[in-house]
Amino acid sequence: VLRVIDGDTVSVRARVWLGQDIETSVRIAGIDTPELYRPGCEDEARLAAAARDRLVELLGDGPVWLHDIAYGTYAGRVVARVESASGTDVAEPLLSAGLARAYDGRQARAPWCP
């Protein structure tokens, strides 16, 4: 992981073949987290920072594994399940903590502000 952008997006250097790496942004599949950039209210800003910080903890310093990689619809990123070096699917703890909502990319995202 090169950088955690927000609670559901990371920038990675991925090994795609022997000696071939690419850098890309990855949207974590199956979740939506509050917007860190341009939040709609103070509660969303607070939750967004907490989601980002928790994702940093979950990813740690080790390598991550990307599964079920698909092209994303925005900003040239891909969508994938992300597994930490410890084997944790990082979406699950974010959902359990209330820092993310289930999201399949097809419906409109629910607002995080009242």
Beta strands, then each sheet from edge to edge (+ up, - down):
strand 1: 3-6
strand 2: 9-17
strand 3: 20-28
strand 4: 31-32
strand 5: 65-71
strand 6: 78-83
strand 7: 101-102
sheet 1: 1+ 2- 3+ 6+ 5-
sheet 2: 4+ 7-
end
